[in-house]
């Protein structure tokens, strides 16, 4: 009996002890979880303190004056970024694009991606989801930055027909005749332009069209006078045959004809400009420019080709230059103007995404533009910058492989593009930052190092107004 009682007490004690041990294990696990959460909070606090200390240290290194900031607060963590909304596709656009495996200017097969997007990224009116992604890449051969994916064929033509919408100029079409616009001319429009043109460029009153229409032609004539001065000073011309590509209104070609005689023909971009070129300056303009499949519909060879904003927009720049060289007289000259220099967004703090509109298929500095010309058989004889744009006078020669930029020079340029891309991302509205969620925190770290991001007096992250690329 005593043995039975002893065993019963032992069993009861074991049951009670087991329950106590289970309770103790549950409490231990809860404590461990609380400690783990506390550790995480401490780690985050330490990391934040280190980040703030680095920022404050960097700010002290840049001076004691508080850095001016712009825009709203920047989120610290990628998890705070909202998923980007799909664009409100406008439709009616073909899917024709080309993805290049080599530079479209010099043919080099080595290149480095520098930016994925064009201005359509920031637009609520992008025609479709892929319109914003061009994958701009820097060629290791000539140095030109080119859109690796680009619209061609009907897709490019439709974008051009919707020129104002493509550039984001929505609702800016007035009731009058826009001499710069892409709109097809009605008979009424053409009559109004002819009436205004009959009064001449320098008339103080322009009839029914109103002073504002032909004043645009006068402003253009005065604006391009610098290019007339360059050409007439550097070239010895005698009754030259001149081809003007994308003239605004034909003032340069007409000025060359007045000074040196000869013949001028033109390929304007839109119908309104085509009519002004004919009516105001009496220049032959039988066709419009085709940026995609460039041809010259006029017979014979040319002594001088004057090209406005051509290399930036050419869908097939090497083919464009080859066609021009084949149609030039021996020793003939090509004059490029209004070719935007990449410094416009690398050195000014502007958004690269907003600067590179969907027609910007190439961008460059003066050196890379000259190398692209050399690859196509043009020797640069004069180069400068005018009003922030590249200006080049080149002579027809034999094609040759250009000397590529050195590794250090290419590295510096790639660094400038990387910093410009970072700033452009940080300048995006909050709804678009989600496109870069995977790299957001690494991007902030880079931005601290470059002085693009700073802490305000409350410890909030903000884009620095003074940060430069």
Secondary structure, DSSP 8 states (H G I E B T S, - for coil): -HHHHHHHHHHHHHHHHHHHHHHHHHHHHHHHHHHHHHHHHHHHHHHHHHHHHHHHHHHHHT-SS---EESS---SSGGGS---------------EEE-SS-TTT--S-EEEEEEE-GGGG-TT-SSTTTTEEEEEEESSS--EEESEEE-HHHHHHHHHTHHHHTT-TT---SS--TT------HHHHHHHHHHHTT-TT-S--GGG-HHHHHHHHHHHHHTHHHHHHHHHH---SS-EEEEES-SSSHHHHHHHHHH-SEEEEEESSHHHHHHHHHHH--EEEEE--SSS----S-S-EEEEEEES-TTT-TTHHHHHHHHHHTEEEEEEEEEEEEEBTHHHHSS---HHHHS-TT--EEB-HHHHHHHHHHTTEEEEEEEEETTEEEEEEEE----------HHHHHHHHHHHHHHHHHHHHTS-GGGGGGGGGGHHHHHHHHHHHTSEEE-TTS-EEEESS---
